[in-house]
Amino acid sequence: MRVGISVILFTLITFYFLDFAGLLPNSFHWLAQIQFVPALLSLSVIILAILVILTLFFGRIYCSTICPMGFFQDIISRFSRHFGKKKKKYSYSPAKNILRWSVTGFVLITFLLGFTLFLSLLDPYSAYGRMIANVFKPVYMSGNNLLESIFSQFNNYTFYRVDVLIRSVLAFCVGMVTFLAIGFLAWQYGRTYCNTVCPVGTVLGFISKYAFFKVRIDATKCNKCGLCATKCKASCIDSKEHSIDYSRCVDCFNCLDSCKQKAISFAPALQQKSTVIKAEGISDASQRQFLITTFAMAVIMPKTFAQNKIAAFTSRGKEYKREHPLSPPGSISAKHLLSHCTACHLCVSKCPSHILKPALIEYGLGGIMQPVMNYEKGFCNFDCTVCGDICPNGAIKPLTIQEKHLTQVGKVVFIKDNCIVHTDGTSCGACSEHCPTQAVSMVPYKNGLTIPSVNPDICVGCGGCEYVCPVRPYRAIHVEGNVVHKQALAFKETEKKTIKVDDFGF
């Protein structure tokens, strides 16, 4: 039952990050909300209470069943046991408690000081999300395009072609390093990451020492063969002493099946001595995934470099620099985002307009890899509230469509010297056509031409004007972020423009 539930949750969480076609509705965001750190940051008292109660009753069930990073390690561990050069055997090792609590204490102190980067890096759910969103999703989308090219040859259009993008080189590198590092530890040593580095594992491990149900060793039946210890990926069974380190056991129950003497059981607290054991998994090929990812990068990167070269050749316009980053609608401010976001990149992965990307230093060092809006590849759909609907941490607050219409993440800025109407004497008006609030309108200029005129007070910062402006790389019109999101002045519904369906990609 444990393995079955783990497989279902792991598959759904993974596919929810990969799913660009919306096959899983946004209501599946509960998969992220039941994770420990997101529940803690969003102050989801009910979910936290349930996780703590489960731990007090059954031990570290969260680590073995709910956490996707835990099951990922089980997959790698199972793969190493069956396909390694020699069959992997584990052995008991003492807990590295000083290291475990030092890491947890350091993460807690830095978080309380407003520096969430280390929590973001070590939170198992967020680390797994970055792996999937930045490393494996491009591979998944490349596979979709391959199927599209094959099926279209037979006039079957079940699949459609999508752009394969690496949204951030830094996020890709961090995701790849995370995959390789945790994958290596799982291959060689089992659940070392969970029991030595992960702060969630340390906290839940402390609670699990007082669990009602535990894996217990009956000393009267045990012959100290040590077979249970060789199956324990947590390295927490000391068969010679008939003891188990319950702070490291994740109730995988592998030891129960391995004991030929039937000396191990999962039972409630009684007067007998006991100890715990550690979790296992299912199979998956890490080396093949890495090779596929590397191949996909070889295909993707030339396109990126070519786009950069084109931009360099078409360079024109008055230079400007955005002084304040554009944080997603509902994030309130960069400060609020910094104190809640763990950079799981679920919003980056699910954004239908592909305008959210992992930040570099736009928010400062503490906000590395947190979502920032970028209008190079699209703009924020006027009626879209996906990022707030799915954010599990409370970093991006959910907005109704009406609230979204009046949430001003930034204000429009027009640079006349860059506009082709002024520089080339050419008619344009694309920015005005894509503005849903009439913050950009066309006014008479000269020689019968019209030129943009802006009203920042009714602008919501959607970036439609910036995205369509043909001037590169310094556009004639762009959005400057607000330090704190404001409420835009409402525009009259009777004066609202008719927006073409194609304009917003609905």
N, C-alpha and C positions, 0 to 999 in steps of 0.2 A: 504494500500500500504506500509506503514511504517513497519508494522508487517511482511508482506510478504517478503520484502527485507531483513529485519533483520533475519528472519528464514533462508533464503537462504545463506546469508553471514556467519551466525553463524554455520550452518551445514557444509558448505564447509571448513571454517577455522578449525573447530574441527576435521573433517575427514582428513584434510590434515596433521595434526599432528599424527593422529592415523594410517594412511594408510601406512602399511609396505609392501604391495604388489605392490605399484606403480600404483594403479587404477587411481589416479589423476596424470597427468603428472607434471613435475617440472615447467611447464609454469604457474601453479597456484600460484607461489610465489608472484604474484601481490596481493594476499590476505593479505600478510604481509606488502608489500610495501605501501599500502594505510593507514596503521596505523600511528598515529600522531608522536610518538616518533621515530620509525624507519625512517620515512620520514625526521624528523628533523636531526637525526644523520648522515644520508646518504646525507644530503643537497639536497633532492629531491624538488627543488623549485616549480616545477609545481604541485606536489601533495600537498605540504604545502599551496600553493596559492588556490588550489581548496577547501581544507578543511576550510581555513579561509573565503573564499567567501561564502561557504555553511553556515558557522556559522553566517556571517553578514546578510545573507538573511533569514535564517530559524531558527537560534538559534542552540542549541546543538544537531543537527542531528547526528553528529559523535558519541556522547555518547549513543544515543538511537538506532542507526541503524548500525553503522560500527564497533564500539568497541565490541569485543566478551565478555569482562568482564561485560560490561553494560547489555547485553542481558542475560548473565548468572544470574545476580542479578534479572532481571525481572522474569526469570524462577523460582528461589527460592521464590521470593515474591508472584508470582501467586500461587505457590504450598502452601505457608503458608496461603493464603487467603481462599483457597478452602478446605484444608485438615487439618487445624489447629483445636485446641479444640474449639475455638470460632472465628467467622469471624473477620479478621483483619481490623481495622480502623486506619487511619492515622490522624494526626492533625498538624496544623501549628506550626513550631518552628523557632525562629530567626536564621539567618545564623551565623555560628561560623567563622567569617571572620578572626579573629586574628589567630586561629589555622590553617585555610586553607592556608593563605599566609605565615605563619611561616614554615609549612611543605614544601611548594613550594620553598620558599627562601632557606631553608636548603638544599634541593635536588639540586637546581641550584648552590649554592656555592660549595658544595662538588663535583659536576660534573666538575665545572670550575677548581677546584684544582686537578683534575685527579683521583677522587675517585668515580667511577660509581656505587658502590654497592647499594647505597640508591635509585638511579634512577632505577636500575634493579629491586629492590624489589617492588617499588611503581608504575612503569609503568604498566598500566592495561593490555596491550597486552602481555608483557613479563611474567607477573604474571599468566595470563591465560594459556600461552604456557607451563610454567613449571608445572602447575596443570595437564594439559592433557598429556604431554610427560612423566612425572615421576609418576603420581598417577593413571591415567585412562588407559594409554596405556598398562601397564602390565595386567590389567583386560581385556581389549579388546583382547589382544593376548592370554590370557588364554581361553577366550570364543571361539576364533578361533580354538585352540587346542581341545577344547571339541567338537566342530562341526566336526573337522577332524576325531576324534575317532568314532563319531556316523556315519558319512557318509561313512567312509572306511569300516564299517561293511557291507555295501550294495554295495561294490565295486565302490563307487562314490568318485573320488579323486579331487573334486572341491576345497577342502581346503587342505592345507599342514601344517605340524607341524613346529612351529617356537620356538626358545628359548625365554623363558620369563625371562627378565633380569631387575633387579633394578640397573641402571648404577651408581647411587650415593645415599648412604643412606642420606646424607645431603640434596641433591636436592629433594629426596622423602619426607623428613620431612618438608622442606620449602614449597613444593607443598601442602602437607596435611594441614599444619598450615594455608596457604593462603586460601585453600578451606573451612576449618572450620571457620576461622575468618570472611572472606567476606560473606560466606554462612549464618553465624549467624546474622551478621549485616543486610543482606538482608531479612532474615526471620523475624527479630524483627522490623526493622526500615526502610526497603525499600532501597533507594539509598544513605544511609549515607556515604558509602565508597566514592562514586563518588563526593559527595558534601562537604566532610570534609577532606578526606585524599588524594585523587587522584590529583596529580599536573596537569595532563592533563585537568581534569574537572575544576580545578580552573582557568587555563589560558583561556580555551574556554568559561567558565562561564563569565569571564570578557568581552570577545568579544561579547558574546550573549546579553549582556545588550543593545547593539546598533543594534540588529537585526531588519531588515525591517519588517518581518512577526513575529507576536507574538500571544500568547494566550491572549485574552483580555476579561475583564469583563465589561459588560454594567451595570453600577450602576442603571440605570433607570428600568431595568428588574429584577435585583438581589433582592431576599427577605432575603438574609443572612442566608439561611438554613444551610449552611456549608457542604452540601453533597459533593461538589467538593473537599473540603479539606480532607475529609475522603478517597477519592480515590487517593490522590496525594502522591506517595511514596517519592517525594522529599521534602515533608513537606514545600512547598514554597508558598502555597496559604493562604492568610489572608482574609477570606471571610468577616469578620467584617469590614475591611477597604477597601474592593474591590481591593486588591492589590496582586501582584505576584512578587516574587523575581526572576527576569529573569536570574540571574547568576546561579541559581540552577535548573531552568526548562530545561527538555530535550525533550520537545515536544512529549510526549507519547500520548497526546490527550485524556487520560482517563476522564478528567474533562468535555470535550465537551459532551460525551454521558451521563454523570451522571446528568447534569443540566437539570432539568425539566422545568425551566423557559426560556430555550434557551438564557440565558444571557451571555454565554461564546462562543467565536468564535476565530478562527485562522485567523487573518486579518493583512493587512499591517498597518504601522504606520499612524494613523490619529490623530485628535485632542482629542479623548476620552481617558479616563484613562484605565489602563489595568494591567494585571498580568499574570504570567505563571505557568505552571504545569509540571508534571513529568512523567517519562516513566514506562511502565508496561511490561509484557512479556507473555511467554508461560509456559507450565508445565514440570516439571522434578522432579524425586524423589531423593533428596539429601541423605536421611537416607539410602535408599536401596543401593545407589552407595557406600556410606561409608562402609556398611556391606560387599558388594561384594569385595571392595578393601582390607578390613581386611582379608577376607577369602583367597584371592589370595596371600596375604603376608604370610599367614600361610603355603601355599603350596610352595612358592618360597624360603623362608628363609632357610628351612632345607637343600636344595640343595646347597645354598651358603656356609653355615657352613661346609657341607661335603667337598666341594671343598677346603676350607681353611685347613681342617684337612689333606686332601690328600697332599696338598702342603707342610705342615709341616713335614709329614713323609718322603717325598721324597727330603727333603732339602739337597742341596749339592752345591759346587762351591764357588769360590772366590767372596766375597761380593763387590758390587759396588753401587753407588748412582748416579742417573741421575742429573746432576748439573743444566741443563736448560730444562724447559718443552718444549714439542713439540706442537706448535700452528698449527692450520690447514693451509694447503696450500692456499695462497692468503691473509692470515692475516698479512703478512709482518713481524710482530714482536709481542711479548707479549705486548709491550707498545702501539702499534696501536690497538690491540684487546681491551686493557683496556679502551681506550678512546672512543670506538665506540660500544662495545658489551653490550647489556642489558640482556644477558642470557635468551633469550626467548626459547632456546633449540630446535628451528626448525631444525638447522643443526644436533643436536644430534639425533633427532627423525628420520630424513630423511637419515642419513648416511647409505648407503647400506652395508658397511662392519662392522658397529657397533663398530667403533674404537674411535668415539668421545664420551667423557663422561664429565659430569660437574666437574670442578676442585674443589679441596678442598683449599689448600693453595699453590698449585704449582706456581701460579702467584703472590702470596702474598695475603694479606687480601682484597685488592681492586678487585682482580680477582676471588673471590669466585663464583663458579657455572658457570664460563665461560668455553667454550669448550676447552678441551685439548685432545691430541691424546694419546691413550693407545693401545698397541699391544697385550694385553693379549688374546683377543677373535678374533683377525683378523688383517689385515694389509690394508694399503691404496691402493686401486686399481689404477694401473698405469694410466689408461685412465679416471678415475672418476673425475669430477669437480662439483659434486652436491652441496657441501657446499657453494662454492662461487657463484654458480648460484642462490641459493635461499635466501642467507643472505639479509635481508631487511635493515640492518643498515649501510652497507658499512664496517663492521668489517672484513669480509672475502671478498676480492675483487674477482670478477669473472676472471677465467683463461681459456684460450683456452687449448685444449689438448696438443698442442705443448708447450705452456708456462708451463703447469703442468709438462711435461716431464723433464724440465730443472730447476724447482723450488726446491731448496734444503732446506727442513725444518730442516734437521739435518744430521749428518754424522755417518757412521757405525764405531763401535768400536769392535775389536775382542780381547777376553781374552783367550789366549792359555791354561792357567791353568784350565779353565772350560770345554774345548772342550773334548768330549768323544773320539775323535780320539787320543788325547794326554793322557787322564786319563785311558781309558779302552782299547786302542788299537783296536778300532772298526771303521769300515768304516761308513761314514755318507754322508756329502755333501748336505744335505737338504737346507742349507742356500744359497749355490751357485745356486741350481736349481730354487730358488724362487726370485733371484735377476734379475730385468728387465734391469739393466744397466751394468751388469758385474762388479759392484763395489766389488762383492765377487766372487772369483774364487778359484779353487782347485789347489794346487801345490804339487809336490812330497814331502813326509814326510819320513817315515822309514817303513821298513818291507812291502814295496809295497803299503802303504797307502798314501792317499792325505789329506792335511789339508787346511783349508781356508786361503786365503790371501786377504787383503782388499785394495781398492783404494778409500779413502774417497772423493777425488776430483770429482769423477763421481757419487757418491751416492746421491740420492734424499731424503733419509730418509723415504722411504715408509714403512719400518718395516717388509717386507716379510721375511727377514732372521731372525729377532728377534722372529716373531710369530712361525716359524716352528722349531726353535732350541729346541731339546728335553730336554735340561738340565733345571732343576727347583730347587729352585726358581731363582737362579742367573745364567743367561744364558751365553753361551760362546760368544754370539754376540748380540749386542743391538745398538740402535740408540741414540746418544746424540744430543739434540736439539740445533739449532743455535739461538743465541740471536736475530739476524736479518736474515731473510731468504736470501739466496744467490742464484746465478745461478750456477748450476752444469756444469762441463765441459761436452760438448756433446761427446757421444761415437759414434764410427763409426757404421752406420746402417748395413754395411756388416758384422760386427762382432757381431751384436746383436743376442742373443740367441733365439731359438725357444721356446716360452712359451706355455706350455700345457694349454688347456682351463680350466681344473680342478684347475690349480695352482691359478688362480685369481678369480675363482668362477663366471665367466661370463656366 
